[in-house]
Amino acid sequence: MYDISSHASTAFQLMGSGGGGHCHGALSAMERVERMVSENAVVIFSMSSCCMCHVVKSLLCSLGVNPTVYEMDEESDGGDMEEALARIMGDSQVVPTVFIGGKLIGGLDQVMAAHISGSLVPQLKEAGALWL
């Protein structure tokens, strides 16, 4: 688990402070990711046609969670958001990306591992996404 603010700072450093339009778009996308993650208990960055994204959304919904889902392929700034998430995730597998309580959980493998180990539900309760 990682805190988004430390990853965002690292990503900002990687992108530099210089100013092409492309870099500016990535910075505003990073800021948007940070804002969404800080304002919602559970956030899933997804692609509508991704089967792994569907599995994560289905699992969390079956647990009684109402996640905030951002379908990047349905948004005009989805490409910028995908680039920002790639910087946070550090690899090419960007979706699904799940944040719980402002912390990066990871993709499908990490969410399923947390579920199987029994640590997912306590994380969801701590974040205020579950009350049972």
N, CA, C and O atoms as a MOPAC input file, in Angstrom:
PM7 MOZYME 1SCF
protein

 N      0.83000 1    -1.17500 1     0.00000 1
 C      0.00000 1     0.00000 1     0.00000 1
 C      0.87800 1     1.24300 1     0.00000 1
 O      1.89700 1     1.30400 1     0.68700 1
 N      0.46800 1     2.21500 1    -0.77000 1
 C      1.22600 1     3.44600 1    -0.89300 1
 C      0.30500 1     4.63600 1    -0.75700 1
 O     -0.87000 1     4.57000 1    -1.11700 1
 N      0.83500 1     5.70700 1    -0.24500 1
 C      0.09500 1     6.94400 1    -0.10900 1
 C      0.20000 1     7.71900 1    -1.41700 1
 O      1.30500 1     7.90300 1    -1.92800 1
 N     -0.91000 1     8.17200 1    -1.96800 1
 C     -0.92800 1     8.87300 1    -3.25600 1
 C     -0.05200 1    10.11500 1    -3.22800 1
 O      0.59200 1    10.42500 1    -4.23000 1
 N     -0.00700 1    10.82800 1    -2.12600 1
 C      0.74800 1    12.07700 1    -2.10200 1
 C      2.23400 1    11.84400 1    -2.31700 1
 O      2.88900 1    12.65500 1    -2.97200 1
 N      2.78600 1    10.75700 1    -1.78400 1
 C      4.21100 1    10.49100 1    -2.00700 1
 C      4.45700 1    10.09000 1    -3.44700 1
 O      5.48200 1    10.45800 1    -4.02200 1
 N      3.53300 1     9.33800 1    -4.04600 1
 C      3.67900 1     8.95900 1    -5.44800 1
 C      3.49300 1    10.15200 1    -6.36400 1
 O      4.19500 1    10.27900 1    -7.36700 1
 N      2.55600 1    11.02500 1    -6.03300 1
 C      2.33500 1    12.19800 1    -6.86600 1
 C      3.57200 1    13.08300 1    -6.84700 1
 O      3.96700 1    13.61300 1    -7.88500 1
 N      4.19000 1    13.25100 1    -5.67900 1
 C      5.40000 1    14.06100 1    -5.60200 1
 C      6.49700 1    13.47300 1    -6.46200 1
 O      7.18400 1    14.20100 1    -7.17800 1
 N      6.66900 1    12.16100 1    -6.40000 1
 C      7.67400 1    11.49900 1    -7.22100 1
 C      7.35600 1    11.68500 1    -8.68600 1
 O      8.25400 1    11.96200 1    -9.48100 1
 N      6.09600 1    11.53800 1    -9.06100 1
 C      5.71200 1    11.69600 1   -10.46400 1
 C      5.94200 1    13.12700 1   -10.92800 1
 O      6.39100 1    13.34900 1   -12.05300 1
 N      5.63800 1    14.10800 1   -10.06600 1
 C      5.89000 1    15.50300 1   -10.43000 1
 C      7.38100 1    15.71600 1   -10.66700 1
 O      7.76700 1    16.41700 1   -11.60200 1
 N      8.22100 1    15.11200 1    -9.82400 1
 C      9.66100 1    15.24500 1    -9.99500 1
 C     10.11300 1    14.58900 1   -11.29800 1
 O     10.96000 1    15.13000 1   -12.00900 1
 N      9.54700 1    13.42500 1   -11.60700 1
 C      9.90400 1    12.73700 1   -12.84500 1
 C      9.52500 1    13.55500 1   -14.06600 1
 O     10.25400 1    13.57600 1   -15.05800 1
 N      8.36700 1    14.23700 1   -13.99200 1
 C      7.89800 1    15.01100 1   -15.13400 1
 C      8.64500 1    16.33400 1   -15.24700 1
 O      8.67800 1    16.94200 1   -16.31700 1
 N      9.23500 1    16.77400 1   -14.16000 1
 C      9.98300 1    18.02500 1   -14.19200 1
 C      9.05500 1    19.21600 1   -14.10900 1
 O      7.83300 1    19.07900 1   -14.16200 1
 N      9.64700 1    20.37600 1   -13.97800 1
 C      8.84000 1    21.58400 1   -13.86600 1
 C      8.80300 1    22.34900 1   -15.17200 1
 O      8.11100 1    23.36300 1   -15.27100 1
 N      9.53600 1    21.88700 1   -16.18200 1
 C      9.55400 1    22.56300 1   -17.47500 1
 C      8.23400 1    22.49100 1   -18.15200 1
 O      7.35600 1    21.71700 1   -17.77100 1
 N      8.08800 1    23.35200 1   -19.22200 1
 C      6.73000 1    23.54900 1   -19.55700 1
 C      6.13600 1    23.28200 1   -20.87600 1
 O      5.48900 1    24.19900 1   -21.38200 1
 N      6.25500 1    22.16100 1   -21.51700 1
 C      5.46400 1    21.89800 1   -22.71100 1
 C      4.02400 1    21.64200 1   -22.36500 1
 O      3.70100 1    21.32500 1   -21.22000 1
 N      3.15000 1    21.77600 1   -23.34800 1
 C      1.72300 1    21.54200 1   -23.12600 1
 C      1.44200 1    20.13100 1   -22.68000 1
 O      0.55600 1    19.90900 1   -21.85500 1
 N      2.18200 1    19.16300 1   -23.21200 1
 C      1.96400 1    17.76100 1   -22.85000 1
 C      2.24100 1    17.54700 1   -21.36900 1
 O      1.48800 1    16.85800 1   -20.68100 1
 N      3.31600 1    18.13500 1   -20.89000 1
 C      3.66600 1    18.00700 1   -19.47800 1
 C      2.60100 1    18.68100 1   -18.61300 1
 O      2.22800 1    18.15800 1   -17.56300 1
 N      2.11700 1    19.83300 1   -19.05200 1
 C      1.07800 1    20.53100 1   -18.29500 1
 C     -0.16600 1    19.65900 1   -18.18300 1
 O     -0.77800 1    19.59000 1   -17.11700 1
 N     -0.55100 1    18.98600 1   -19.28200 1
 C     -1.71400 1    18.10500 1   -19.24600 1
 C     -1.52300 1    16.97400 1   -18.26400 1
 O     -2.44900 1    16.61100 1   -17.53800 1
 N     -0.31500 1    16.40900 1   -18.23700 1
 C     -0.03100 1    15.31400 1   -17.31100 1
 C     -0.07700 1    15.81300 1   -15.86700 1
 O     -0.55400 1    15.10100 1   -14.98400 1
 N      0.40800 1    17.01600 1   -15.62300 1
 C      0.36100 1    17.56000 1   -14.26900 1
 C     -1.07400 1    17.76000 1   -13.82100 1
 O     -1.41300 1    17.39700 1   -12.69400 1
 N     -1.92200 1    18.32000 1   -14.65600 1
 C     -3.30500 1    18.52300 1   -14.25000 1
 C     -4.01300 1    17.17800 1   -14.07700 1
 O     -4.89600 1    17.05300 1   -13.22800 1
 N     -3.63900 1    16.18000 1   -14.86400 1
 C     -4.20800 1    14.84300 1   -14.68900 1
 C     -3.76000 1    14.25800 1   -13.35500 1
 O     -4.55600 1    13.63100 1   -12.65500 1
 N     -2.49600 1    14.45700 1   -12.99900 1
 C     -1.99300 1    13.96600 1   -11.71800 1
 C     -2.72500 1    14.65400 1   -10.57000 1
 O     -3.07700 1    14.01500 1    -9.57800 1
 N     -2.94700 1    15.94000 1   -10.70600 1
 C     -3.68500 1    16.67100 1    -9.68100 1
 C     -5.12500 1    16.16600 1    -9.59000 1
 O     -5.69000 1    16.08000 1    -8.49900 1
 N     -5.70500 1    15.84000 1   -10.72200 1
 C     -7.07500 1    15.32000 1   -10.71400 1
 C     -7.14000 1    13.95100 1   -10.04500 1
 O     -8.06000 1    13.67800 1    -9.27400 1
 N     -6.15900 1    13.08700 1   -10.33900 1
 C     -6.08000 1    11.77800 1    -9.67600 1
 C     -5.98900 1    11.99200 1    -8.16600 1
 O     -6.71800 1    11.37200 1    -7.39200 1
 N     -5.09200 1    12.86600 1    -7.77000 1
 C     -4.88400 1    13.12900 1    -6.34600 1
 C     -6.17100 1    13.62800 1    -5.69200 1
 O     -6.52000 1    13.19100 1    -4.59600 1
 N     -6.87000 1    14.53500 1    -6.35600 1
 C     -8.11800 1    15.07500 1    -5.80400 1
 C     -9.18600 1    13.98700 1    -5.68300 1
 O     -9.84000 1    13.86900 1    -4.64600 1
 N     -9.36300 1    13.19400 1    -6.74200 1
 C    -10.38000 1    12.13500 1    -6.71000 1
 C    -10.09800 1    11.14200 1    -5.59000 1
 O    -11.00900 1    10.71600 1    -4.88000 1
 N     -8.83100 1    10.77800 1    -5.44000 1
 C     -8.44700 1     9.79600 1    -4.43500 1
 C     -8.65300 1    10.34800 1    -3.02700 1
 O     -9.05100 1     9.61200 1    -2.12300 1
 N     -8.38700 1    11.62600 1    -2.83900 1
 C     -8.53000 1    12.21300 1    -1.50000 1
 C     -9.98400 1    12.46700 1    -1.12800 1
 O    -10.30600 1    12.55200 1     0.05700 1
 N    -10.87700 1    12.59100 1    -2.12100 1
 C    -12.27300 1    12.92600 1    -1.84800 1
 C    -13.20900 1    11.72200 1    -1.77700 1
 O    -14.38200 1    11.87200 1    -1.43600 1
 N    -12.70100 1    10.52300 1    -2.09700 1
 C    -13.55500 1     9.33600 1    -2.14500 1
 C    -12.90000 1     8.18500 1    -1.39500 1
 O    -11.68300 1     8.00400 1    -1.45600 1
 N    -13.71500 1     7.40600 1    -0.68500 1
 C    -13.18200 1     6.29000 1     0.10000 1
 C    -12.54800 1     5.22500 1    -0.78400 1
 O    -11.49100 1     4.69100 1    -0.44800 1
 N    -13.18500 1     4.91100 1    -1.91300 1
 C    -12.67200 1     3.89600 1    -2.83300 1
 C    -12.78300 1     4.43700 1    -4.25300 1
 O    -13.85200 1     4.86700 1    -4.68600 1
 N    -11.67200 1     4.40900 1    -4.96400 1
 C    -11.63700 1     4.87900 1    -6.34600 1
 C    -11.03600 1     3.77400 1    -7.20500 1
 O    -10.00700 1     3.18700 1    -6.87200 1
 N    -11.70900 1     3.51100 1    -8.32000 1
 C    -11.20200 1     2.55300 1    -9.30600 1
 C    -11.02400 1     3.28800 1   -10.61900 1
 O    -11.97400 1     3.86400 1   -11.15100 1
 N     -9.81100 1     3.26800 1   -11.14000 1
 C     -9.55300 1     3.77400 1   -12.48300 1
 C     -9.62900 1     2.56200 1   -13.39600 1
 O     -8.94600 1     1.56200 1   -13.17700 1
 N    -10.46400 1     2.66000 1   -14.41900 1
 C    -10.88100 1     1.50100 1   -15.19100 1
 C    -10.96100 1     1.82200 1   -16.67900 1
 O    -10.90600 1     2.98200 1   -17.08600 1
 N    -11.08900 1     0.78100 1   -17.46900 1
 C    -11.47800 1     0.87200 1   -18.87500 1
 C    -12.75500 1     0.04100 1   -18.99800 1
 O    -12.82000 1    -1.07400 1   -18.48000 1
 N    -13.74600 1     0.56400 1   -19.66600 1
 C    -15.06200 1    -0.07900 1   -19.68600 1
 C    -15.04100 1    -1.47800 1   -20.29800 1
 O    -15.89200 1    -2.30100 1   -19.96200 1
 N    -14.09900 1    -1.76500 1   -21.18000 1
 C    -14.06300 1    -3.07900 1   -21.82700 1
 C    -13.06600 1    -4.04400 1   -21.19100 1
 O    -12.86200 1    -5.14400 1   -21.70400 1
 N    -12.44600 1    -3.65200 1   -20.08600 1
 C    -11.40900 1    -4.46600 1   -19.44000 1
 C    -12.03800 1    -5.49200 1   -18.49700 1
 O    -12.74700 1    -5.12800 1   -17.55900 1
 N    -11.77700 1    -6.76500 1   -18.75000 1
 C    -12.37300 1    -7.81600 1   -17.91600 1
 C    -11.80100 1    -7.80200 1   -16.49900 1
 O    -12.52000 1    -8.11500 1   -15.55000 1
 N    -10.52600 1    -7.44800 1   -16.33400 1
 C     -9.94400 1    -7.38100 1   -14.99200 1
 C    -10.58500 1    -6.25100 1   -14.18600 1
 O    -10.77800 1    -6.37400 1   -12.97600 1
 N    -10.91300 1    -5.15000 1   -14.86600 1
 C    -11.59800 1    -4.04000 1   -14.21300 1
 C    -12.98500 1    -4.48100 1   -13.75800 1
 O    -13.42700 1    -4.14100 1   -12.66000 1
 N    -13.65600 1    -5.23000 1   -14.59700 1
 C    -14.99500 1    -5.73100 1   -14.26500 1
 C    -14.93100 1    -6.61600 1   -13.01000 1
 O    -15.80000 1    -6.52800 1   -12.14300 1
 N    -13.91200 1    -7.45800 1   -12.92100 1
 C    -13.76800 1    -8.34000 1   -11.75900 1
 C    -13.58900 1    -7.51400 1   -10.48000 1
 O    -14.23600 1    -7.79300 1    -9.47100 1
 N    -12.72900 1    -6.51400 1   -10.51600 1
 C    -12.49300 1    -5.67600 1    -9.33500 1
 C    -13.77000 1    -4.94200 1    -8.93600 1
 O    -14.13100 1    -4.91000 1    -7.75900 1
 N    -14.45600 1    -4.34900 1    -9.92200 1
 C    -15.69700 1    -3.62900 1    -9.61800 1
 C    -16.73600 1    -4.58800 1    -9.03100 1
 O    -17.41700 1    -4.25100 1    -8.06300 1
 N    -16.85400 1    -5.77100 1    -9.61300 1
 C    -17.82200 1    -6.75700 1    -9.12300 1
 C    -17.50000 1    -7.20000 1    -7.70000 1
 O    -18.39900 1    -7.31400 1    -6.86600 1
 N    -16.22200 1    -7.45200 1    -7.42000 1
 C    -15.82400 1    -7.86800 1    -6.08000 1
 C    -16.18100 1    -6.80100 1    -5.05500 1
 O    -16.81600 1    -7.09900 1    -4.04300 1
 N    -15.78100 1    -5.57100 1    -5.30800 1
 C    -16.04300 1    -4.51400 1    -4.33500 1
 C    -17.53700 1    -4.27000 1    -4.16200 1
 O    -18.00100 1    -4.05500 1    -3.04200 1
 N    -18.28700 1    -4.29900 1    -5.24100 1
 C    -19.74100 1    -4.12500 1    -5.13200 1
 C    -20.37500 1    -5.27600 1    -4.36400 1
 O    -21.30900 1    -5.05900 1    -3.59200 1
 N    -19.88400 1    -6.49800 1    -4.56200 1
 C    -20.43700 1    -7.65100 1    -3.84600 1
 C    -20.15700 1    -7.56900 1    -2.34700 1
 O    -20.87000 1    -8.17700 1    -1.54800 1
 N    -19.12900 1    -6.82400 1    -1.96500 1
 C    -18.81800 1    -6.62300 1    -0.54600 1
 C    -19.64400 1    -5.49500 1     0.05500 1
 O    -19.59800 1    -5.27200 1     1.26500 1
 N    -20.39800 1    -4.78000 1    -0.77500 1
 C    -21.23700 1    -3.69200 1    -0.29600 1
 C    -20.61100 1    -2.31800 1    -0.45100 1
 O    -21.10700 1    -1.33800 1     0.10400 1
 N    -19.52400 1    -2.24500 1    -1.20600 1
 C    -18.83400 1    -0.98100 1    -1.43200 1
 C    -19.44700 1    -0.29300 1    -2.64300 1
 O    -19.82100 1    -0.94800 1    -3.61600 1
 N    -19.54600 1     1.01600 1    -2.58000 1
 C    -19.99800 1     1.81000 1    -3.71100 1
 C    -18.80900 1     2.65400 1    -4.19100 1
 O    -18.70200 1     3.83000 1    -3.84300 1
 N    -17.91600 1     2.05300 1    -4.99200 1
 C    -16.70300 1     2.76800 1    -5.38300 1
 C    -16.98300 1     3.87700 1    -6.38200 1
 O    -17.95900 1     3.82700 1    -7.13200 1
 N    -16.11900 1     4.87400 1    -6.38200 1
 C    -16.11700 1     5.87400 1    -7.44000 1
 C    -15.31800 1     5.26700 1    -8.57700 1
 O    -14.14900 1     4.92100 1    -8.40400 1
 N    -15.94100 1     5.13500 1    -9.73900 1
 C    -15.29200 1     4.50200 1   -10.88700 1
 C    -15.06900 1     5.54600 1   -11.96400 1
 O    -15.99100 1     6.25900 1   -12.36100 1
 N    -13.83600 1     5.62500 1   -12.42900 1
 C    -13.47600 1     6.53800 1   -13.50400 1
 C    -13.12600 1     5.68800 1   -14.72100 1
 O    -12.06900 1     5.05800 1   -14.76200 1
 N    -14.02100 1     5.67200 1   -15.71800 1
 C    -13.80100 1     4.90400 1   -16.94700 1
 C    -12.97800 1     5.76900 1   -17.90100 1
 O    -13.51600 1     6.65000 1   -18.57100 1
 N    -11.69100 1     5.51500 1   -17.95700 1
 C    -10.78300 1     6.38700 1   -18.71200 1
 C    -11.06200 1     6.41700 1   -20.20800 1
 O    -10.79000 1     7.42100 1   -20.86500 1
 N    -11.60100 1     5.33100 1   -20.75500 1
 C    -11.88700 1     5.30600 1   -22.19700 1
 C    -13.15800 1     6.05900 1   -22.55000 1
 O    -13.47100 1     6.21900 1   -23.73000 1
 N    -13.89600 1     6.52500 1   -21.54700 1
 C    -15.12300 1     7.27200 1   -21.79900 1
 C    -14.97900 1     8.75700 1   -21.48200 1
 O    -15.95200 1     9.50500 1   -21.56800 1
 N    -13.77700 1     9.18600 1   -21.11700 1
 C    -13.53100 1    10.57400 1   -20.73400 1
 C    -12.55900 1    11.22800 1   -21.70300 1
 O    -11.65100 1    10.57900 1   -22.22100 1
 N    -12.75700 1    12.52200 1   -21.94400 1
 C    -11.90300 1    13.23700 1   -22.89900 1
 C    -10.45800 1    13.32400 1   -22.42700 1
 O     -9.54700 1    13.36600 1   -23.25400 1
 N    -10.22800 1    13.35300 1   -21.11600 1
 C     -8.85500 1    13.42300 1   -20.61100 1
 C     -8.34100 1    12.06700 1   -20.14200 1
 O     -7.38300 1    11.99300 1   -19.37100 1
 N     -8.97500 1    11.00200 1   -20.60500 1
 C     -8.59700 1     9.65300 1   -20.19200 1
 C     -7.15500 1     9.29500 1   -20.51000 1
 O     -6.50600 1     8.60100 1   -19.72800 1
 N     -6.64400 1     9.75600 1   -21.64700 1
 C     -5.26100 1     9.47800 1   -22.01100 1
 C     -4.28500 1    10.12100 1   -21.03700 1
 O     -3.29000 1     9.50800 1   -20.65000 1
 N     -4.57100 1    11.36000 1   -20.64000 1
 C     -3.72200 1    12.03800 1   -19.66200 1
 C     -3.79300 1    11.33800 1   -18.30600 1
 O     -2.78000 1    11.19100 1   -17.62200 1
 N     -4.99300 1    10.90800 1   -17.92200 1
 C     -5.15700 1    10.20600 1   -16.65900 1
 C     -4.39100 1     8.87900 1   -16.69500 1
 O     -3.76100 1     8.49000 1   -15.71200 1
 N     -4.45300 1     8.19300 1   -17.83400 1
 C     -3.73500 1     6.92600 1   -17.97300 1
 C     -2.22900 1     7.14200 1   -17.82700 1
 O     -1.53900 1     6.34400 1   -17.19200 1
 N     -1.73200 1     8.21100 1   -18.41100 1
 C     -0.30400 1     8.53900 1   -18.29000 1
 C      0.06900 1     8.82900 1   -16.83700 1
 O      1.11300 1     8.37900 1   -16.36400 1
 N     -0.77000 1     9.57300 1   -16.13500 1
 C     -0.50700 1     9.87700 1   -14.72800 1
 C     -0.49200 1     8.59700 1   -13.89800 1
 O      0.37200 1     8.42300 1   -13.03800 1
 N     -1.44100 1     7.70600 1   -14.15200 1
 C     -1.49400 1     6.44200 1   -13.41700 1
 C     -0.30200 1     5.55600 1   -13.74400 1
 O      0.19200 1     4.84500 1   -12.86900 1
 N      0.16700 1     5.58300 1   -14.98400 1
 C      1.34800 1     4.79900 1   -15.35600 1
 C      2.55300 1     5.26600 1   -14.54300 1
 O      3.38500 1     4.45300 1   -14.14000 1
 N      2.64500 1     6.55500 1   -14.30500 1
 C      3.75200 1     7.08200 1   -13.48900 1
 C      3.61100 1     6.62600 1   -12.03400 1
 O      4.60800 1     6.32200 1   -11.37800 1
 N      2.38900 1     6.57800 1   -11.53700 1
 C      2.15400 1     6.13800 1   -10.16200 1
 C      2.40300 1     4.63700 1   -10.03900 1
 O      3.06000 1     4.18600 1    -9.10100 1
 N      1.87800 1     3.86800 1   -10.98700 1
 C      1.97100 1     2.41000 1   -10.93800 1
 C      3.37400 1     1.90500 1   -11.29100 1
 O      3.80000 1     0.85200 1   -10.81500 1
 N      4.08000 1     2.65600 1   -12.12200 1
 C      5.44200 1     2.27000 1   -12.45300 1
 C      5.56100 1     1.13300 1   -13.44500 1
 O      6.64100 1     0.56200 1   -13.59700 1
 N      4.48900 1     0.79000 1   -14.12000 1
 C      4.57300 1    -0.23000 1   -15.16100 1
 C      3.49700 1     0.00600 1   -16.21100 1
 O      2.75100 1     0.98300 1   -16.13100 1
 N      3.41500 1    -0.87300 1   -17.18000 1
 C      2.48200 1    -0.66500 1   -18.28900 1
 C      1.05000 1    -1.09100 1   -17.95700 1
 O      0.11500 1    -0.67200 1   -18.64000 1
 N      0.86100 1    -1.91300 1   -16.92400 1
 C     -0.47900 1    -2.37300 1   -16.55000 1
 C     -1.13900 1    -1.31100 1   -15.67900 1
 O     -0.95100 1    -1.28100 1   -14.46300 1
 N     -1.91000 1    -0.44500 1   -16.31500 1
 C     -2.47700 1     0.70200 1   -15.60500 1
 C     -3.85900 1     0.42100 1   -15.04100 1
 O     -4.21300 1     0.96600 1   -13.99500 1
 N     -4.63700 1    -0.40200 1   -15.69200 1
 C     -5.99300 1    -0.66500 1   -15.21000 1
 C     -6.16800 1    -2.13500 1   -14.86600 1
 O     -5.59600 1    -3.00700 1   -15.51900 1
 N     -6.94600 1    -2.39700 1   -13.86000 1
 C     -7.53400 1    -1.44400 1   -12.94100 1
 C     -6.49600 1    -0.92400 1   -11.94700 1
 O     -5.53500 1    -1.61600 1   -11.61100 1
 N     -6.70400 1     0.28500 1   -11.49400 1
 C     -5.91800 1     0.85000 1   -10.39900 1
 C     -6.89400 1     1.21200 1    -9.29600 1
 O     -7.83900 1     1.97000 1    -9.51700 1
 N     -6.66400 1     0.66900 1    -8.10400 1
 C     -7.59300 1     0.82500 1    -6.99100 1
 C     -6.91300 1     1.57900 1    -5.85000 1
 O     -5.79100 1     1.26900 1    -5.45300 1
 N     -7.62700 1     2.57400 1    -5.34200 1
 C     -7.20100 1     3.32300 1    -4.16700 1
 C     -8.26400 1     3.14800 1    -3.09000 1
 O     -9.46000 1     3.25900 1    -3.36200 1
 N     -7.82200 1     2.87600 1    -1.87100 1
 C     -8.73700 1     2.76500 1    -0.73200 1
 C     -8.21700 1     3.68100 1     0.36300 1
 O     -7.06900 1     3.56500 1     0.79100 1
 N     -9.06600 1     4.58700 1     0.81100 1
 C     -8.67700 1     5.50500 1     1.86300 1
 C     -7.47800 1     6.36500 1     1.49700 1
 O     -6.65200 1     6.68100 1     2.35300 1
 N     -7.38000 1     6.74200 1     0.22900 1
 C     -6.29100 1     7.58500 1    -0.22100 1
 C     -4.99300 1     6.86100 1    -0.47800 1
 O     -3.99700 1     7.48500 1    -0.84400 1
 N     -4.98600 1     5.55300 1    -0.29400 1
 C     -3.77100 1     4.76900 1    -0.49200 1
 C     -3.90600 1     3.87400 1    -1.71700 1
 O     -4.95500 1     3.28100 1    -1.96600 1
 N     -2.82900 1     3.79600 1    -2.46200 1
 C     -2.80100 1     2.92200 1    -3.62900 1
 C     -2.76400 1     1.48400 1    -3.16200 1
 O     -1.85200 1     1.07800 1    -2.44200 1
 N     -3.76700 1     0.70800 1    -3.57700 1
 C     -3.77100 1    -0.72400 1    -3.30200 1
 C     -3.07800 1    -1.44500 1    -4.45500 1
 O     -2.27200 1    -2.35000 1    -4.23800 1
 N     -3.39600 1    -1.03900 1    -5.67000 1
 C     -2.77200 1    -1.63200 1    -6.85000 1
 C     -3.81500 1    -2.10700 1    -7.82300 1
 O     -4.90800 1    -1.54900 1    -7.91400 1
 N     -3.46300 1    -3.14200 1    -8.54800 1
 C     -4.34600 1    -3.69700 1    -9.55800 1
 C     -5.09900 1    -4.91300 1    -9.04600 1
 O     -5.22000 1    -5.12900 1    -7.84000 1
 N     -5.59600 1    -5.69300 1    -9.97900 1
 C     -6.40500 1    -6.86500 1    -9.64800 1
 C     -5.66000 1    -7.83100 1    -8.73300 1
 O     -6.23400 1    -8.31700 1    -7.75700 1
 N     -4.40000 1    -8.11700 1    -9.02800 1
 C     -3.64600 1    -9.07600 1    -8.21900 1
 C     -3.56600 1    -8.64900 1    -6.76300 1
 O     -3.76000 1    -9.46200 1    -5.85900 1
 N     -3.27900 1    -7.37600 1    -6.53600 1
 C     -3.14300 1    -6.88800 1    -5.16800 1
 C     -4.48500 1    -6.86600 1    -4.43400 1
 O     -4.55400 1    -7.18600 1    -3.24700 1
 N     -5.54500 1    -6.48900 1    -5.14100 1
 C     -6.87800 1    -6.46300 1    -4.51600 1
 C     -7.31100 1    -7.88200 1    -4.15900 1
 O     -7.82400 1    -8.11900 1    -3.06600 1
 N     -7.10600 1    -8.82400 1    -5.07800 1
 C     -7.48400 1   -10.21500 1    -4.80500 1
 C     -6.64500 1   -10.80100 1    -3.67800 1
 O     -7.16700 1   -11.53600 1    -2.84000 1
 N     -5.35200 1   -10.48700 1    -3.64700 1
 C     -4.48800 1   -10.97900 1    -2.56800 1
 C     -4.97100 1   -10.44400 1    -1.22200 1
 O     -4.99700 1   -11.17800 1    -0.23400 1
 N     -5.35300 1    -9.16600 1    -1.18100 1
 C     -5.87100 1    -8.57500 1     0.05800 1
 C     -7.18400 1    -9.24300 1     0.45700 1
 O     -7.42500 1    -9.48700 1     1.63900 1
 N     -8.02200 1    -9.53600 1    -0.51400 1
 C     -9.30000 1   -10.18800 1    -0.23200 1
 C     -9.07400 1   -11.59600 1     0.32100 1
 O     -9.68000 1   -11.97900 1     1.32100 1
 N     -8.21000 1   -12.35500 1    -0.32600 1
 C     -7.95000 1   -13.73700 1     0.09500 1
 C     -7.29600 1   -13.77900 1     1.47100 1
 O     -7.59800 1   -14.66200 1     2.27400 1
 N     -6.40300 1   -12.83100 1     1.74800 1
 C     -5.71300 1   -12.81400 1     3.04400 1
 C     -6.60000 1   -12.29200 1     4.17600 1
 O     -6.25900 1   -12.42300 1     5.35200 1
 N     -7.73500 1   -11.70300 1     3.81200 1
 C     -8.64100 1   -11.16800 1     4.82600 1
 C     -8.35900 1    -9.72900 1     5.21000 1
 O     -8.97900 1    -9.20800 1     6.13700 1
 N     -7.43400 1    -9.07300 1     4.51600 1
 C     -7.09900 1    -7.69000 1     4.88000 1
 C     -7.91300 1    -6.64700 1     4.11700 1
 O     -7.87300 1    -5.46900 1     4.47100 1
 N     -8.64300 1    -7.04600 1     3.08800 1
 C     -9.38400 1    -6.07800 1     2.27800 1
 C    -10.54000 1    -5.45100 1     3.05500 1
 O    -10.67600 1    -4.22800 1     3.07400 1
 N    -11.35600 1    -6.25500 1     3.68200 1
 C    -12.52100 1    -5.73100 1     4.40200 1
 C    -12.10500 1    -4.76800 1     5.52000 1
 O    -12.70700 1    -3.70100 1     5.64600 1
 N    -11.09600 1    -5.10500 1     6.33500 1
 C    -10.66700 1    -4.11700 1     7.34500 1
 C    -10.18600 1    -2.79600 1     6.72100 1
 O    -10.43900 1    -1.72800 1     7.27800 1
 N     -9.49700 1    -2.85900 1     5.57800 1
 C     -9.07300 1    -1.63300 1     4.90000 1
 C    -10.28300 1    -0.81800 1     4.45700 1
 O    -10.29600 1     0.40600 1     4.58700 1
 N    -11.29200 1    -1.49700 1     3.93700 1
 C    -12.50800 1    -0.82200 1     3.49300 1
 C    -13.24900 1    -0.19100 1     4.67100 1
 O    -13.77500 1     0.91600 1     4.55900 1
 N    -13.28800 1    -0.90100 1     5.80100 1
 C    -13.93200 1    -0.35700 1     7.00200 1
 C    -13.17000 1     0.86600 1     7.50600 1
 O    -13.77500 1     1.87800 1     7.86000 1
 N    -11.86200 1     0.77000 1     7.53500 1
 C    -11.03600 1     1.88400 1     8.01400 1
 C    -11.20900 1     3.12000 1     7.15100 1
 O    -11.15900 1     4.24400 1     7.65000 1
 N    -11.41200 1     2.91400 1     5.85000 1
 C    -11.59800 1     4.02600 1     4.91200 1
 C    -13.00700 1     4.60700 1     4.95700 1
 O    -13.26900 1     5.65700 1     4.36900 1
 N    -13.91700 1     3.92100 1     5.65800 1
 C    -15.29300 1     4.39000 1     5.72900 1
 C    -16.15200 1     3.93900 1     4.55900 1
 O    -17.22500 1     4.49200 1     4.31700 1
 N    -15.67700 1     2.92800 1     3.83200 1
 C    -16.42000 1     2.41900 1     2.67500 1
 C    -17.38000 1     1.29900 1     3.07300 1
 O    -18.28700 1     0.96100 1     2.31200 1
 N    -17.18900 1     0.72900 1     4.24600 1
 C    -18.04800 1    -0.33800 1     4.78100 1
 C    -18.36300 1    -0.02900 1     6.23800 1
 O    -17.51600 1     0.47700 1     6.97400 1
 N    -19.57600 1    -0.33500 1     6.63900 1
 C    -19.96700 1    -0.07300 1     8.02200 1
 C    -20.31700 1    -1.34500 1     8.76400 1
 O    -20.59100 1    -1.30100 1     9.96400 1
 N    -20.31500 1    -2.47400 1     8.08200 1
 C    -20.71000 1    -3.73100 1     8.73700 1
 C    -19.55500 1    -4.41700 1     9.40900 1
 O    -19.73000 1    -5.48300 1    10.00100 1

